[in-house]
Amino acid sequence: MRYTRFEKARIIGARALQISMGAPILISIPEGMLDPVEIAMFEFREDVIPITVIREN
């Protein structure tokens, strides 16, 4: 599924908040990556974030 830039920002922001609040990281991250936003973007690129977008037509 292709996401708009707004959907992408919302997904990454929501996931970064979850990570910063202590949610488990869903993928092995490179050593030294500590920023929740960077981790969320990495998870987004690897397509492992369990967040879906429902669009109304």
FENPESUL-V956092 format. One record per residue. N is the residue number from 1. RES is the residue in one letter. SS is DSSP state (H for helix, E for strand, L for the rest). PHI is phi in radians with two decimals (none if undefined). PSI is psi in whole degrees, 0 to 359 (none if undefined). Layout:
n res ss phi psi
N RES SS PHI PSI
N RES SS PHI PSI
This chain:
n res ss phi psi
1 M L none 135
2 R L -1.59 134
3 Y L -1.85 147
4 T L -1.29 166
5 R H -1.10 331
6 F H -1.28 319
7 E H -1.13 318
8 K H -1.06 314
9 A H -1.09 320
10 R H -1.18 318
11 I H -1.13 312
12 I H -1.14 319
13 G H -1.12 317
14 A H -1.14 318
15 R H -1.19 321
16 A H -1.09 321
17 L H -1.11 317
18 Q H -1.04 315
19 I H -1.11 317
20 S H -1.17 337
21 M L -1.60 4
22 G L 1.86 9
23 A L -1.16 148
24 P L -1.17 145
25 I L -1.44 134
26 L L -1.56 359
27 I L -2.60 155
28 S L -1.23 125
29 I L -1.82 156
30 P L -1.10 148
31 E L -1.08 136
32 G L 1.65 351
33 M L -1.45 108
34 L L -2.04 338
35 D L -1.25 125
36 P H -1.02 327
37 V H -1.20 318
38 E H -1.10 318
39 I H -1.11 317
40 A H -1.11 320
41 M H -1.16 322
42 F H -1.11 315
43 E H -1.09 321
44 F H -1.10 315
45 R H -1.10 326
46 E L -1.50 359
47 D L 1.03 48
48 V L -2.05 3
49 I L -1.33 125
50 P L -1.50 50
51 I L -2.12 133
52 T L -2.02 160
53 V L -2.03 128
54 I L -1.90 120
55 R L -1.81 137
56 E L -1.68 135
57 N L -1.52 none
